Amino acid sequence: MHSIIANDYELEIGSILDSSFASLLDKYSDVKKIIVSDDNTSEHCVPFLISNYDGLAEAEVVILPAGEENKSLAIVANVWELLTEYGLGRHDLIINVGGGVVTDMGGFIASCYKRGMQFINIPTSLLSMVDASIGGKTGVNLDHYKNQIGVFNDPEAVYIDPIFLSTLESNELLSGYAEMIKHGLIHSTDLFNKVIEQLDIPFELELELLKESIQVKNEVVKRDPLEGGERKILNFGHTIGHVIEGFMLGSEGMTHGHAVGIGMVFEAYLSTKKGKLSQEEFKTIESAILDVFPVPTFSNDDIQSMTALLTNDKKNKGGKILCCLLEKIGECTFDHEISEQEVTEVFLHYKNQQINLN
Ligand SMILES: NC(=O)c1ccc[n+]([C@@H]2O[C@H](COP(=O)([O-])OP(=O)(O)OC[C@H]3O[C@@H](n4cnc5c(N)ncnc54)[C@H](O)[C@@H]3O)[C@@H](O)[C@H]2O)c1
């Protein structure tokens, strides 16, 4: 068991059965407990927890409809009504068991219900383990705008146990690797190379690599919990990634990691265009990422719709679109202004490449 202090809460990585979860449940023995899960984690992950912890025997299990398209205020309102029916008080406990959608929504549900109650995150997707469940960002989407409504609020504890990854579908596992690639790109060449090598054997993830990736996020968040400055580098790939993901919500959908993967290539392209990242490093990033996360065929209308979404990005300031750029592999800087025109150009660059290829 590897225990890290993340701001004021406990972050433990390894078998949950060896963690402090049992003693934490003892601490909450006299309060109601609600497990927030989704269609998949209620089946694959919650039974394991209930069968191993007597303290969860009486817990109510809330099952959210799985998927990004359900990360909405309407679903959150349904859950608040359900919690009221259960007679949940502000001293009771919410335990989120799921991927990033569940930890983001469950955290938000807990943070606003009766002006805030305690919650624990037990992430079950790789993406949620390395990224979404830690750092205190909670929230929901508003139409096509990603995470437009939300609050910063830390959980009481986070328990990260790779055992849950065994039932995750392969595209969802790969999605988590996108955030691990990002941690490499903003932190060090060594970590980037290790993650890229691991992509050849994605189901054999080393615990040490998982810990290293989590540490990158945790250290940045500890230094800048409310994203006043440095934390913005964790958004690398997300300015463009979020508009792709938000746009795709209206059609066949795309995993968060796939959209961020493309976003990272596009933002790396802009980094090179703006004289920062070298051509050679850009090519390394481009081939490693596009190999796993190909760019779909977008029409000109699609591209126009996506660039229009950019103007409402949370990271914008004073009407300007702000973005992170790479200086080199392992060094990212933030608050760079980019124009709609530049983003359109990068989309067209990849669209034309596809036409050439076909
Ligand atoms: N709060 C943050 O800092 C932060 C950071 C990154 C991403 N996010 C958010 O996280 C979300 C993406 O997270 P995600 O990729 O985990 O998506 P997700 O929660 O939708 O999970 C992906 C799919 O995997 C299923 N699943 C999860 N665990 C499983 C398991 N153990 N076995 C079988 N199926 C399982 C889910 O039911 C879902 O169908 C996005 O909404 C994104 O905005 C938040």
Ligand as a Chemical Component Dictionary entry (heavy atoms), coordinates in Angstrom:
data_LIG
# 
_chem_comp.id                   LIG 
_chem_comp.type                 NON-POLYMER 
_chem_comp.pdbx_formal_charge   0 
_chem_comp.three_letter_code    LIG 
# 
loop_
_chem_comp_atom.comp_id 
_chem_comp_atom.atom_id 
_chem_comp_atom.alt_atom_id 
_chem_comp_atom.type_symbol 
_chem_comp_atom.charge 
_chem_comp_atom.model_Cartn_x 
_chem_comp_atom.model_Cartn_y 
_chem_comp_atom.model_Cartn_z 
_chem_comp_atom.pdbx_ordinal 
LIG N1  N1  N 0  -12.164 15.995 -12.087 1  
LIG C1  C1  C 0  -11.096 15.966 -12.835 2  
LIG O1  O1  O 0  -10.048 16.491 -12.492 3  
LIG C2  C2  C 0  -11.154 15.221 -14.143 4  
LIG C3  C3  C 0  -9.969  14.948 -14.835 5  
LIG C4  C4  C 0  -10.050 14.218 -16.010 6  
LIG C5  C5  C 0  -11.267 13.798 -16.491 7  
LIG N2  N2  N 1  -12.388 14.112 -15.797 8  
LIG C6  C6  C 0  -13.696 13.636 -16.283 9  
LIG O2  O2  O 0  -13.717 12.224 -16.237 10 
LIG C7  C7  C 0  -14.652 11.757 -17.202 11 
LIG C8  C8  C 0  -14.040 10.601 -17.950 12 
LIG O3  O3  O 0  -13.766 9.558  -17.047 13 
LIG P1  P1  P 0  -13.819 8.041  -17.515 14 
LIG O4  O4  O 0  -13.022 7.888  -18.723 15 
LIG O5  O5  O -1 -13.515 7.216  -16.352 16 
LIG O6  O6  O 0  -15.338 7.898  -17.988 17 
LIG P2  P2  P 0  -16.579 7.075  -17.394 18 
LIG O7  O7  O 0  -16.790 7.354  -15.970 19 
LIG O8  O8  O 0  -17.698 7.334  -18.331 20 
LIG O9  O9  O 0  -16.112 5.564  -17.513 21 
LIG C9  C9  C 0  -15.926 5.000  -18.775 22 
LIG C10 C10 C 0  -16.774 3.731  -18.936 23 
LIG O10 O10 O 0  -16.157 2.687  -18.198 24 
LIG C11 C11 C 0  -17.120 2.079  -17.335 25 
LIG N3  N3  N 0  -16.373 1.584  -16.182 26 
LIG C12 C12 C 0  -15.740 2.307  -15.231 27 
LIG N4  N4  N 0  -15.073 1.488  -14.403 28 
LIG C13 C13 C 0  -15.309 0.227  -14.840 29 
LIG C14 C14 C 0  -14.864 -1.052 -14.418 30 
LIG N5  N5  N 0  -14.012 -1.211 -13.391 31 
LIG N6  N6  N 0  -15.310 -2.140 -15.094 32 
LIG C15 C15 C 0  -16.139 -2.015 -16.173 33 
LIG N7  N7  N 0  -16.559 -0.822 -16.625 34 
LIG C16 C16 C 0  -16.146 0.282  -15.967 35 
LIG C17 C17 C 0  -18.118 3.161  -17.046 36 
LIG O11 O11 O 0  -19.337 2.625  -16.641 37 
LIG C18 C18 C 0  -18.197 3.851  -18.403 38 
LIG O12 O12 O 0  -19.057 3.132  -19.248 39 
LIG C19 C19 C 0  -14.989 12.920 -18.086 40 
LIG O13 O13 O 0  -16.285 13.359 -17.768 41 
LIG C20 C20 C 0  -13.972 13.971 -17.704 42 
LIG O14 O14 O 0  -14.453 15.277 -17.883 43 
LIG C21 C21 C 0  -12.365 14.801 -14.645 44 
# 
loop_
_chem_comp_bond.comp_id 
_chem_comp_bond.atom_id_1 
_chem_comp_bond.atom_id_2 
_chem_comp_bond.value_order 
_chem_comp_bond.pdbx_ordinal 
LIG N1  C1  SING 1  
LIG C1  O1  DOUB 2  
LIG C1  C2  SING 3  
LIG C2  C3  SING 4  
LIG C2  C21 DOUB 5  
LIG C3  C4  DOUB 6  
LIG C4  C5  SING 7  
LIG C5  N2  DOUB 8  
LIG N2  C6  SING 9  
LIG N2  C21 SING 10 
LIG C6  O2  SING 11 
LIG C6  C20 SING 12 
LIG O2  C7  SING 13 
LIG C7  C8  SING 14 
LIG C7  C19 SING 15 
LIG C8  O3  SING 16 
LIG O3  P1  SING 17 
LIG P1  O4  DOUB 18 
LIG P1  O5  SING 19 
LIG P1  O6  SING 20 
LIG O6  P2  SING 21 
LIG P2  O7  DOUB 22 
LIG P2  O8  SING 23 
LIG P2  O9  SING 24 
LIG O9  C9  SING 25 
LIG C9  C10 SING 26 
LIG C10 O10 SING 27 
LIG C10 C18 SING 28 
LIG O10 C11 SING 29 
LIG C11 N3  SING 30 
LIG C11 C17 SING 31 
LIG N3  C12 SING 32 
LIG N3  C16 SING 33 
LIG C12 N4  DOUB 34 
LIG N4  C13 SING 35 
LIG C13 C14 SING 36 
LIG C13 C16 DOUB 37 
LIG C14 N5  SING 38 
LIG C14 N6  DOUB 39 
LIG N6  C15 SING 40 
LIG C15 N7  DOUB 41 
LIG N7  C16 SING 42 
LIG C17 O11 SING 43 
LIG C17 C18 SING 44 
LIG C18 O12 SING 45 
LIG C19 O13 SING 46 
LIG C19 C20 SING 47 
LIG C20 O14 SING 48 
# 
